[in-house]
Amino acid sequence: MSSAQPVAWAVLVLMLVAVAGLVLASFKVKGVGIGIAGVLFAGIIAGHLGMHIEKEILEFVREFGLILFVFTIGLQLGPGFFASLRKSGLKLNIMAAAVVFMGAGIAVALTYFNIADIISALGLFSGATTNTPSLGATQTMLKTMTGEYADKASLPSLAYAVAYPGGVFGIITVLLFLRGVFRINPEKEAELFRAEQRRGVEPLERINLVVENSNLENLPIAKVPGRDNGVVVSRIKRVGMSEVETATEHTALHLGDVILAVGTRKALEQFRVVIGRESELNLVKVPGPVASRRIVVTRKDVLGKTIGELDLDDLYGVAVTRVARADIELAAVPELKLQFGDSVQVVGNEKAMAKVAEALGNCVHALNETNFIPIFIGIALGVLVGTLPIAIPNMPVPVRLGIAGGPLILAILLSRIGRLGPMLWYMPASANMAFRELGIVLFLACVGLKAGEKFFSTVLTSEGLHWLAGGFAITVIPILLVGLVARVVFKMNFTVISGLLAGSMTDPPALAFANAVCRSDAPSVAYATVYPLTMLLRIVAVQILILIFCR
């Protein structure tokens, strides 16, 4: 069947490996398991047993799975990535660079201890760090050489295959070790990370104030001092009246009126000084033709527009008080740009709010729809970006981001932009997770099948065992040291450490494992922060080592 119907055979093998691997991944001992790496292990066993797939099919499925994984990660990260980069990017990249340099140093040390020659050590360096582009750079440079080094051009690939599984298992082992030594609760760490992310955004509160400042008599709310701090007035009860009304920018204040203001505690305190004392009345509970409603932004033509540009208060006589975005509530200031999926709090009468809902979209099922045209365009552009050569002075071979780096970086940028013309770069969370899991399972299944062909026959030799040990050292020692420093010295959150270590090894399976353990996408942020520089350094590192030791 494998030769007569290669496509059908490939599908059958991949499905069997995926099922077996996911079953292995579900087994846990005292709450600890190997996670998604079970698929890699199942693939190695299947490859060893002779369940081979045609090379072209295997490589296509492997690379396509990797593209799906990194692209969906990028779409998820985009909105908050640059804020994280500004906040901790330098520190994380320095630590990731330290992992690269230590790994290169250990690879060189292997040659002095006669564990491997320099050509094999370069293959171990690439495999132990699960970095295929650096292997490609090694092979490309060796093809340009003559003599003994050109004759050994196939060695890096063999060493890479031996070290790769250890590279995946090694980082997972380190993460489990750090978790055990420091008695870390990953879910608690993820919650602490989310709290840290929200720390820079003050929660919104509301206050009822009595207008006592005579200077405000007959003054429109838009001209009241103190609103430049993000305070929004949503309701007003006129003096002598029993019902509340909607307050808009043009509503004039009079002495004795009671207003409801929304903003941060500091801004509201400053606003109180301008308006007057706090009222015992709670306007939310006072009857009147005023209600509050959450409206979801789904119309494409309002995306990227500010609340001020939409002018909802003038058009419909409503007040927009706050905007919920990614579990964070923002004050509805005029300069705030709306994004797809924002939940806008609107205060007004039911008829007006119905018109606002129509203007903003409020199509909840649109949040669960996946628009595939932008996804396919994004993937295609990402692959093109990954193939673009980046020339570095004195380097004989240009550097490329590769089939993983290009889609990842482009997805982050597109997700950050949100909308480009008619293209909406948005994927529902459920669809994102499904494509992400599918991608990493296909990728690991193919890697395991490929490595399994020669894994045991190579490992079960004296040289193979040396390679396995050397590759494991390249994997474990740098990330263990950096992980300990990150936790002990810098007091880093475990979710950040997980993403940092996975990114410093350019290791998608480790990232998938970290995300699953933490039940959070928090590790992905650190992963994407260090990935571009790490990829560049690993490709440059092997070329420098060849220039130094292979003359």
N, C-alpha and C positions, 0 to 999 in steps of 0.2 A: 504493500500500500504506500510505503514511503516514497518509492520511485515512480509508481504508476499515478498516484494522486498526491503530489507533494503538498499542495495547499490544504487539502482535507486532513492529511497526516499532521501537518504543522498545527492546525487548529485543535485536533484531538490531543496531541502531546501537550500543547500549551494549557489547555483546559484541565488535563489531568494533573499537571504540575501545579497549576494555580490552586486547584481544590486541595491537593495534598499539602501544599505549603500553607494555605490558610487554616487548614485543620491543625497543622503543627503550631501555627502562630497562636491558636486559641488555647493551647495547653499552658498552664501556669503552675509554678511551684511556689507556694507561700506568696502568691500574688505577683510573682515575677515570671515573665516568659520572654522568648526570643522575638516575639512580635512579627513584623512583616518580613524579617530575615528568614523566617521559616520557608518562604517561597524560594529564596536563594538556595537553601539547603536541599529542598525537594528537587530543584533543577539540577544540582550537582549529582545527586543520586540517579536521577533519570538519565542524565548525560553519560554517567559511568556505565549504566545498564544498556547503553546502545540506542537510546531513544533520540536519535539525531534528526535535526531539521536542516533542510538545504540552507547553505550559507547566506544567500541573498535574502531569503525569507526571514531568517533569524535576525540578520542585521537590521532589516527594515522594521520588524516588530519591536526590536530592542530600542532603536532610536525613536520610533514613533511613541512608544510608551514613555520614554524619558521626556520627550517634548510635551506630551499631555501633562505630565506631572509638574514640570517646572513652569509651564505656561499658566496653569491654574493656580499654582502657588503665587506667581507674580500678580495675577488679577486680584487675588485675595489681599495681597500686601499693599498694593498701590496707594490707597488713600492715606495710610498712616506711615508709609515707609520713610519719606523725607524728613518728617518730624523726628523719627527715631535716629536717622542718620546724623542730623544736626546735634542731637542730644548726646549720643554715645558712640558715634561712628569712628572717631579717631582712636579711642581706647580699644574698641573691638578689633579694628584693623591691625593695630600694633600687635595685639595678642595673636591674631591669626597669622601674621607675618612671622612671628616667633615660631609657630608650629611648623611653617614651611621650612624655615632655615634650620631648625633642629632636625627635621626629617632628612633634609639634604645632607646635613653633617653626619647623621647616623648611616646614611647610604654610603658615604665615602669611607666611614670607619669600617664598614663591612669588608671593604677591599683590603684593609690593613690586617684584619684578623683572618684573612683567607676564607671568608664565608662565601664571597662571590667576587667575580672580577667586576670591573667598572661598568661593562656593558650590561651584565646581568643585574648589577646593583641599580642601574637606571630603570630597568624594567620593574624591579621590586619597589622602587620609589614611586613609580606611577601606579602600580597595582595596589600597594599598601595604602595609598591615598585615594584610591578609586578614581583616578584622574586620567581618562582616556586621551584628552588632547596632549598632555605631556608625553604620553607614549608615542603619539603620532609625530610630535616634534622630534623625539629621539630617533625614530625610524627614518624620518626625512633627512636629518643631518647625517646619519650613518650611511645613507645611500650616496651621499656626495663625497664620501671618503674612500680611500683605497687601502689595500693591504689587509692586515688581520682584522681590523675593525669592520671593514665592509663584509668580510666573510662571516662575522658574528651578528649580522643584522637581524637574524631571526630570534636570537636569544632574548631580547627585551620582551617580546610577545609571550614567550613561554614563562619567563619570570613574572610577568604581569598577571598571567592566568593563575599562577600558583599563589601569588600574594593577594589577589583581589578578594577572595572570600574572607581571608583573615582580616583584610581592611574593613570589611563590613562588620564582621563579628567583633573585631577589636574595639571599635568605637562604641558599639553597643555594650560591650563588657565594661568599658571605662565609665559610661553613663550609669550603668547599674552599680558599679563600685562606688562612684561618687554619691549616688542616691543612698546606698547602704551606710557608708562611712559617716555621712553627715545626717543620717536619719531624716531624709527629706520626704515630705509628702508632696508629690508633684501637683496634685489638684490644689493644695493650699498655696503652693508657689505660683501657680497660674493665677489664682485669685489675687495674690499680692502684686503680681505683675500688672494685672488690670487696674488695681487700685493705684499703683504708681503712675500708670498712664493717665489716669483721671486726675491725678494730683494737681496738674497744672491748669485744670479747668474747674473753676469754682462752681459749686452747685447753685442752681437758681432757687430763689425764695420769693414769697409774695408778702405784701404788707398793705394794710388799709390805712389811709391817711386822711386827716381833716384839713381842708384848705384854710389856713389861717394867715397866710402872708398877703397883706393888702396889695402888694405890688403885682400879685398874680390875677387881680380882679379883671375878668373879661379877656384874659390872655389865652390864646390857643395853646393846647398841650405841646404842639410842635416847638413853641418858642420858650417853653419853661426851662430854666437853667437846671443842669444836673442830668439831663437825659442823654448827654453825650457819653455817659459811662455804660450805656447799654440798657437803661431802664425803659420798660414799656408799660404804658398805662392802658389797661384793657376794659375797665368798667368804671362807671360813675353813678353816684346817687345824688341827685340834686337836693339842695336844702329845701325842706318842706315837702318833698315827694316821697312816696312809699316804695317805688319800684326803681330798679337799676336800669341803666342804659349802656349801650356799647360806647366806649370812648375811642375816638379816632384822633388823628393828628390835628384836625380842625375844631375839635370840641373845645369850647371856651370854658374856663374855670370861673367859679364865683365863690366868694367867702362862704364857708359852711358846707360846701360840697364835700362828699367823701369819695375818694378814688382808690382803686385797687391797682397797685404797681407791682411789676415783676422784674427781678434782676438779682445780681449777686448781693450778698449781705453788705459788703462794703459800699457798693453803689447805692443800695437802698437807704443806708444810713445817711449818706451825703444828700440824697434826694429828700429824706425826711426833714433835714435841717432847712431845706428850701421851702417845702410845702407847709409843714406844721406837725402837730402831735399825731401819734398813732391812735386810730379809732378803735373802739370796742366792737364796732360792727364788723361782720364778715360778709362782704358783698357777694361772695360766692353763694351764700345761703339766703340772700335777700331775693324775694320773688321779682320777676320782671321778664320781658320778652328777650332775654339774653341767655345764651347757652354756650358751652365750650365743646369743641370737637377736634379730634385729630384727623388731619387730611394728609394722605400720602402723595408725594410728588412723583408722578409717572409720565406726564406729558413731555415729549422731547423738546418742544419749542420754548419751555420755561427753564430748561436745564442751563446752568451757567449764568442765569440772570440773578440780579440781587433783589432782595425784598423791596428795596426802594424803587427799583425799575418796574416791578410788577404793580406797584401803587394800589394794593388791594384795599386799603382803607378808603381811598377816594372813589374807587370804582364800585365797591360793594358795601362800604360802611362797616367793615369789620376791623378787628384788631388782631394782629399776629403777635403772640407773646413769646413763644419759644419754638425751637427746632430741635428735634431729637435725631441724632446721627451716630450710628455705631455705639449705642448705649451711652452716649454723652449728650446732655441737654445744653444747647447754646441759646444765648439771648438773641431774639429776633431783631437785630440791629439792621438798619437800612442797607448797609454795605455787605451783608452776609449773602454769599452766592448759594443758590439751591442746587442740590445734587439729586440724582435719581435715588429714590427710596427714602429720602428725608421725610420725617413725620412732623408736620407743621401743626402747632396748636393755634386754633383760630377761635376768637370770641365774637359773637354777633347773633343776630336772629336767624332762625332756621332757614328762611328763604334766601338770605344773603349767603349763608354758609353753603347752601346747595350750589349756588353760582360759583363760589370759590372752589368747591370740590371739582366742579366741571372745568374750571380754568386750570387747576393744578393737575388734573388727571384722576387721582384717587382711585385708580384701577388696581386693586390689591392683587388680583390674579396675575397682573403684568410682572409683579415681583418674582413670580415663580416660572416665568417664561424664559426660555433660553433662545436668544437670537444667534443663530449659527453663522450668519454671513460675517459679522465682525470677528467672530472667533477664528474662522478659517483665514480671513485676511490677516489677522494678528499673528497667527502661527506662521503663515507664509513670510510675512515681513520679518518676524523674529529669526527664522532660519536664514534669511538673506543677511540680516545683521550679523549673525553668527559666522557667516562665511567670509565677511569682509576682512581683508588683511590689515593688520595694524603694524606699521613699520616702526621698529625700535633701532636707534643708532647702534652700529657695531654688532647687530644680531643678523646672522646670515639667513635666517628664516623668519618671515613675518608672523606675528602672533594673531590668533583668531579666538574669539569668544566661544566658538564651537556651537554645536547643535543644542547644548544645554544652556549656555550663557546668553546667547542671543535672544531666544524666546523668553527667558526669565526677565532680562532687563527691559525688553520691549513691552512685555505684559505689565510690568510695574509702571512704566511711563504712560501707557495707554489707560490703565486703570486710574492713574492719578489725574489724567486729563478728563476722563469720564465720558466725554462726547466729542466727536469730531465729525461735523456735518451731520449726515443722517445716521452715522455709525454710533451705537451706544455700547461702550465697553463695560458691560455688566453681565455677571453670571450669578444666578441664584445660588445660595449657599449649598443647597442639597445637590444641585447639578455639579457645582465646583468640587464637592467632596467625592462624588461618584466618579468623575473623570480623573481626579487625582489618584484615587485608589486603583482604578483600572490601569492607569499609566504605570504606576510603580510596580504593580503585580506583573504586568507584561514585561517590564524592563528586567526585574529580578529573575523571572522565569527564564528569559533568554540568556542572561548573564550566567546563571547556574548551568543551563544546558551546554553552553559553550565551554565553560571551565571544566565541567564534568568529564569531557572527552579525554583529557590528559591529566586531570587533577591527581587522581590516586596513583597512576603509573609514574608520575613525576615525583610526587610527594614521598612515595614509599621507596625512595632511594636516599643514599647518604647526602648527595648534593641537594635533592629536593627538600629534605628535612632542614638542611641549613638555610635554604632559601625561605622556607616557611617561617622559621624562627627569626631570620633577619627581617623579613617583611613585617612580621608581627611587632618587632621592636620599633620599626619605622612608624608603624601605626600608633602603638600604645604609648611609648615614652613621651613624645612631645605633647600629645593631648592630655595625658595624665598630669604632667607637670603644669601645663597652662590651666587645666581645670582646677587643680588644687590652689594655684595662685589666685585665680578668679574668685574662688569661693572664700578662701581664707584671708587674702589680702584686700581684695576689692569688694568683698561681701556681695557678689553678684547673685542675682536670682537664678535658680536652677534652670528655668525655662530659657533664659538668655544664654547660660553656659551651654546648654544642649544645642541651641542653634549655632552658637559660636564654634563649637567643636565640629559639628556636622559641616558647617560652611567652610571651616579651615581645611577640611579634608575633601571638599567639593563632593560630599557623599549624600545623594538623595535618599537612599534607604535609611541612613541614620537619621535624617530629618523626618522621614515618615514615622520612624520608631519614636523619636522624641515627641512629635505631635500627638501620637497615640497615647504615650505614657502620660503626658501632661494634659491630655484631653483639651488641647488648646492649640491655636495657631501661633502662639507667642514665640516658639522657637524659630518659626519661619522668618520673623522680622530680623533677628540677629543673623540668620543664615544668609539672607539676601544682602544684608549690610556688608558682610565680609566676602561674599562670593566673587565679585568681579576682580578685586585686588588679588585674592588668593589664586584664582585661575591664572591671572597674568604672571604672578610670581612663580607658580609651579612650572609653567611653560618656559619661562626665562631661565629658571634654575637648572633644568636638565641641559639646556643649550650651553650655559656657562660651564657646567661640569664636563661636558664633552670637549669644549674648547680648551679646558685646563688639563684634562687627563687623557685625551685621545689624540694627541698630536703625533 
